[in-house]
Amino acid sequence: MLTAGLTGGIASGKSTVSAVLAEAGARVIDADRIAREAARKGTAVHADIVAHFGRGILLPDGEIDRRRLGDIVFNDPVEKRVLEGFIHPWVREETARRLERIRCDEPNAVVILEVPLLFETGMHHGLKEIIVVVAPESVQLARLVARDRLAPAEALARIRSQMPIEHKKALATRVIDNSGSRERTRAQTLDVYRRLTLCSGNDLPEEC
């Protein structure tokens, strides 16, 4: 089994790339989805978050208002670390469980760990392959404003709260440029997947 990390800046196109990889045959573990599951009403993580941030972050149905919570943590590094302290341990544990299940069921699988904060959480350690999806900040900003209906200043604060993309690129083994068309991104992604499948065996070809 080959396990590769997939990360990039916010609104850089990680979900687009992971969807293409899944369609091509990779097994994708989405850490952001796991984090959302961890923070659902009724979980211990949900209780911890509400106890710290207050009931003002809740929607009428008791679920967490992700936008309201985001407004807090993306503008306050201390509060951001508090939230990560609640969520990240659960995400790491659940990711490990899912990896082990795949290892038992599909020992030759190519597994993609889609983790927005791959480097920040240290989940890149031990991975031989790290895919970083990149796009210019202006493209990220436009996408984030359109997708999440944020004011430009809010969107920029979220972009700049993360590790600079140049630092992520320096740690990558594969880089996918998602600043162009979907067709171009898809072609790059399929090429990366082809190379990962080649490198998943014991006898690694020179192309790896």
C-alpha positions in Angstrom: 0.0 0.0 0.0 1.2 3.5 -0.9 -0.1 6.4 1.2 0.3 9.9 -0.1 -0.6 13.2 1.5 -2.7 15.7 -0.4 -2.7 19.3 0.8 -2.6 22.9 -0.4 -3.9 26.4 0.5 -7.5 27.0 1.2 -9.6 27.2 -2.0 -6.6 25.9 -4.0 -8.6 23.0 -5.4 -7.8 20.1 -3.2 -11.3 18.7 -3.5 -11.2 18.8 -7.2 -7.9 16.9 -7.3 -9.1 14.3 -4.7 -12.2 13.7 -6.7 -10.2 12.9 -9.8 -7.9 10.6 -7.8 -10.8 8.8 -6.4 -12.3 8.4 -9.8 -9.0 7.0 -11.1 -9.0 4.3 -8.3 -7.4 5.8 -5.3 -8.8 5.4 -1.8 -9.3 8.9 -0.4 -9.4 9.7 3.4 -10.8 13.2 3.8 -9.6 14.7 7.1 -11.9 17.7 6.8 -14.9 15.4 6.6 -13.6 13.4 9.6 -13.3 16.7 11.5 -16.9 17.7 10.7 -18.1 14.3 11.9 -16.0 14.7 15.1 -17.7 18.1 15.8 -21.3 17.0 15.3 -23.9 17.5 18.0 -23.7 14.7 20.6 -19.9 14.1 20.3 -17.4 14.8 23.0 -15.5 17.1 20.6 -18.7 19.1 20.1 -19.2 19.5 23.8 -15.6 20.7 24.3 -15.9 23.3 21.5 -19.2 24.6 22.9 -17.8 24.7 26.5 -14.9 26.9 25.3 -16.5 29.1 22.6 -20.0 29.4 24.1 -23.4 28.6 22.7 -23.3 31.7 20.5 -21.5 29.6 17.9 -24.5 27.2 17.5 -27.1 27.0 14.9 -30.8 26.7 15.9 -30.5 22.9 15.6 -27.6 22.8 18.0 -25.0 22.0 15.3 -21.9 24.3 15.1 -22.1 27.3 12.8 -18.8 26.7 11.0 -18.8 30.2 9.5 -19.3 31.9 12.9 -16.6 29.7 14.5 -14.3 30.4 11.5 -14.7 34.1 12.0 -13.3 33.7 15.5 -10.4 31.3 14.9 -9.2 32.7 11.6 -8.7 36.0 13.3 -7.2 34.8 16.5 -4.2 32.4 16.4 -4.6 31.4 20.1 -8.3 30.4 19.6 -7.3 28.6 16.4 -4.9 26.5 18.4 -7.5 25.7 21.0 -9.9 24.5 18.4 -7.2 22.4 16.7 -6.4 20.9 20.1 -10.0 19.6 20.4 -10.2 18.3 16.8 -6.8 17.1 15.6 -6.2 14.2 18.0 -9.6 12.7 17.0 -8.8 13.2 13.3 -5.4 11.5 13.7 -6.9 8.5 15.5 -9.8 8.0 13.0 -7.4 8.4 10.1 -5.1 5.7 11.5 -8.2 3.4 11.9 -9.3 3.9 8.4 -5.7 3.3 7.0 -5.5 0.0 8.9 -8.8 -1.1 7.5 -7.7 -0.3 3.9 -4.3 -2.0 4.6 -6.1 -5.2 5.5 -8.7 -5.1 2.7 -6.6 -3.7 -0.1 -2.9 -4.2 0.5 -2.0 -2.8 -2.9 -4.1 0.3 -2.7 -3.0 3.9 -3.4 -4.4 5.9 -0.4 -4.7 9.6 -0.5 -4.8 11.5 2.8 -6.5 14.8 2.0 -5.5 17.0 4.9 -5.7 20.8 4.7 -3.3 21.2 7.6 -1.0 18.3 6.7 2.2 20.0 7.6 0.8 22.0 10.5 -0.5 18.9 12.3 2.6 16.8 11.6 0.6 14.2 9.6 3.1 14.4 6.8 5.7 12.6 8.8 6.4 9.1 7.4 4.8 9.8 4.1 7.1 9.2 1.1 4.7 11.1 -1.3 3.2 14.5 -0.7 1.0 16.2 -3.3 0.6 20.0 -3.0 -2.1 21.7 -5.0 -1.3 25.3 -5.8 -3.1 28.4 -7.1 -2.2 32.1 -7.0 -3.6 34.0 -4.0 -5.8 36.1 -6.3 -7.4 32.9 -7.6 -7.9 31.5 -4.0 -9.4 34.8 -2.9 -11.9 34.9 -5.8 -12.9 31.2 -5.2 -13.3 31.6 -1.5 -15.4 34.8 -1.8 -17.7 33.0 -4.4 -17.8 29.7 -2.6 -18.3 30.8 1.0 -19.9 34.2 0.4 -17.2 35.9 2.4 -16.1 39.5 2.3 -12.7 39.9 0.6 -11.1 40.8 3.9 -12.5 37.8 5.6 -11.4 35.5 2.8 -7.9 37.0 2.9 -7.6 36.5 6.6 -8.4 32.8 6.2 -5.9 32.4 3.4 -3.1 34.1 5.3 -3.8 32.1 8.5 -2.3 29.1 6.9 1.3 28.1 6.2 2.6 30.0 3.1 2.1 28.0 -0.1 5.8 28.4 -1.0 6.7 26.6 2.2 4.3 23.7 1.4 5.7 23.5 -2.2 9.2 23.1 -0.8 8.1 20.0 1.2 6.1 18.4 -1.7 7.2 15.5 -3.9 4.5 16.3 -6.4 2.9 19.7 -7.3 -0.4 20.2 -9.1 -1.0 23.7 -10.5 -4.8 24.4 -10.3 -4.7 27.9 -11.6 -5.9 26.9 -15.1 -8.7 24.9 -16.6 -10.3 21.8 -15.1 -9.0 19.8 -18.0 -5.4 20.9 -17.3 -5.8 20.1 -13.6 -7.3 16.7 -14.4 -4.5 15.8 -16.8 -1.9 16.7 -14.2 -3.7 14.7 -11.5 -4.0 11.6 -13.6 -0.3 11.8 -14.4 0.4 12.0 -10.7 -1.8 9.0 -10.0 -0.1 7.0 -12.8 3.2 7.7 -11.2 2.0 6.8 -7.7 0.7 3.4 -9.0 4.1 2.7 -10.6 5.8 3.6 -7.3 3.5 1.5 -5.1 5.3 -1.8 -5.8 8.3 -3.1 -4.2 10.5 -2.7 -7.3 10.4 1.0 -7.9 11.1 2.0 -11.5 13.5 4.9 -12.3 10.4 7.0 -13.2 9.6 7.3 -9.5 
